[in-house]
Structure formats: structure tokens, C-alpha cells
Amino acid sequence: MRHLALLPLMSLFLVVGCSDNKVEDHVWKEQTDTIEKAKEVEQLIQNTFQQQKQNVDEQSR
């Protein structure tokens, strides 16, 4: 009889666990955002370096 009382609770967990509602915030969101920002800054630095290198090469011709 006790098992029948758990059936609605288990059904609720099953419905909630299988729902399509995706949570955008997670435990490491701040860290992953920081990593993404660092990747963007790294790309910006690399692009700036390439452009400066190209300018120096053009001036040395």
C-alpha cells in the first residue's frame, strides 16, 4: 500500500525530469562565461597582432 503512495511522487519526478524546459543558468555559468570572454579577448589580441605584423611587413618593403 505504501508503494501506491509513492507512485504520484515518482510520476511527478518523471515528468519534471523529462520536460523540455532547459535551464540556462547552471552551477558553473560564471566560470564558463569568463572562459568565453577570455577566448574572445585572445582572438582580438591575435587579430591585432596579425594586423600589426602585416603593417610592419608592408612598411619594410
C-alpha positions in Angstrom: 0.0 0.0 0.0 2.9 2.3 0.7 4.2 1.8 -2.8 0.9 3.2 -4.2 1.6 6.4 -2.3 4.9 6.8 -4.0 3.5 6.4 -7.5 2.3 10.0 -7.8 5.5 11.4 -6.5 7.6 9.2 -8.8 5.3 10.3 -11.7 5.9 14.0 -10.8 9.7 13.4 -10.8 9.5 11.7 -14.2 7.5 14.5 -15.8 9.8 17.2 -14.4 12.9 15.3 -15.3 11.9 14.7 -18.8 10.5 18.1 -19.6 11.9 20.3 -22.3 12.4 23.3 -20.1 16.1 23.9 -20.3 17.7 25.9 -17.5 20.3 28.3 -19.0 21.9 29.0 -15.6 24.0 26.3 -14.1 26.5 26.0 -11.3 29.5 27.0 -13.5 27.8 29.6 -15.6 30.0 32.4 -14.3 33.2 30.4 -15.0 32.1 29.3 -18.5 31.1 32.9 -19.3 34.6 34.0 -18.1 36.2 31.4 -20.3 34.2 32.5 -23.3 35.2 36.1 -22.7 38.8 35.1 -22.4 38.6 33.3 -25.8 37.1 36.4 -27.4 39.9 38.6 -25.9 42.5 36.1 -27.1 41.1 36.2 -30.7 41.1 40.0 -30.6 44.8 40.0 -29.5 45.7 37.6 -32.2 43.9 39.6 -34.9 45.6 42.8 -33.7 49.0 41.1 -33.7 48.4 39.8 -37.3 47.4 43.3 -38.5 50.5 44.9 -36.8 52.7 42.2 -38.4 51.2 42.9 -41.8 51.7 46.7 -41.4 55.4 46.2 -40.4 55.9 43.9 -43.4 54.3 46.4 -45.8 56.4 49.2 -44.4 59.6 47.3 -44.7 59.2 46.7 -48.4 
